[in-house]
Amino acid sequence: MSTATTARIAVRDVSRHFTVGRERFTALDRVTLDIADNEFVTLVGPSGCGKTTLLNILAGLDHPTSGDALVGGEPVRGPGPGRGVIFQQYALFPWLTVRGNVEFGLRTAGVGRRERRERAEHFIRLVGLEQFADALPKTLSGGMKQRCAIARAYAVNPSILLMDEPFGALDALTRVRLQEQLLDTWNAERRTVVFVTHDVDEAVFLANRVIVMAARPGRVFATVDVDLPHPRTEQIRLSPEFAALRNRVWQAVHHQ
Ligand SMILES: Nc1ncnc2c1ncn2[C@@H]1O[C@H](COP(=O)(O)OP(=O)(O)OP(=O)(O)O)[C@@H](O)[C@H]1O
């Protein structure tokens, strides 16, 4: 399978209104932003600022009321294989093993048996689940299920990964491990990643750029470039540079 080369995202003046009863509610108000090929961007902001709405629009699961969401210069009209989506709930098929889950998308894409097997093995190894390739989801921990979901999303070779609070339901330690593993995976096989989180530390640790959103109406409030080196180790997490960036993002989120 080839990887799409057009993973550039352009959001142009996107607004999204919802009508509830007689009330018209502005979930997104003229959001404009550009995300480059292979960039890792995190979206952070208070509850209700439109993070999920924006991600859904990029996924093609929702549409702007006005404005355009473009991927590789083309308007997003619906979901597509070039964009993999990972949600907070694991969304694995309970009757399929880890390998079966990772192979599933490849089968739908018409990939032959042998290549399917090879690609699944590769991504299962990349997320460190090789010992559990034949296990069913119910026998896995939350963190392992989420690693399986990441392997499954990666396997179909999307050029863009859209992740909505994927580690939100996990304990702090598992969360930190998965952040490191996600970055290892991203360093090994670059993708454009848009990652929604409530967690300021997570937003800074993962990103090349943090986009801070504000609510009522949902909009881009601030952008913070994260120039911390890779690999991002525990040492980086404990560094004064990390603390300074974290404080900037924290201020932007909490003193809007
Ligand atoms: N289908 C819908 N119908 C009506 N209102 C909606 C709908 N979807 C979202 N909204 C509203 O739009 C606003 C933005 O919601 P969204 O889920 O995008 O925010 P969020 O920043 O992801 O929030 P959270 O961090 O709590 O998940 C919220 O006020 C929400 O109530």
The ligand as a Gaussian input file, in Angstrom:
#p B3LYP/6-31G(d) Opt

LIG

0 1
 N      -24.376000      17.499000      17.718000
 C      -24.391000      18.570000      18.487000
 N      -25.550000      19.242000      18.725000
 C      -25.554000      20.349000      19.510000
 N      -24.468000      20.876000      20.122000
 C      -23.304000      20.244000      19.926000
 C      -23.204000      19.067000      19.115000
 N      -21.908000      18.665000      19.111000
 C      -21.241000      19.539000      19.889000
 N      -22.078000      20.489000      20.364000
 C      -21.707000      21.615000      21.236000
 O      -20.601000      22.270000      20.666000
 C      -19.675000      22.655000      21.678000
 C      -18.315000      22.093000      21.346000
 O      -18.331000      20.701000      21.591000
 P      -17.033000      19.785000      21.431000
 O      -17.405000      18.401000      21.822000
 O      -16.448000      20.005000      20.095000
 O      -16.078000      20.458000      22.525000
 P      -14.736000      19.887000      23.159000
 O      -13.805000      21.043000      23.221000
 O      -14.287000      18.686000      22.424000
 O      -15.238000      19.523000      24.603000
 P      -14.696000      18.406000      25.641000
 O      -13.294000      18.841000      25.948000
 O      -15.611000      18.530000      26.811000
 O      -14.762000      17.081000      24.953000
 C      -20.237000      22.168000      22.997000
 O      -20.842000      23.230000      23.671000
 C      -21.266000      21.128000      22.596000
 O      -22.340000      21.124000      23.500000

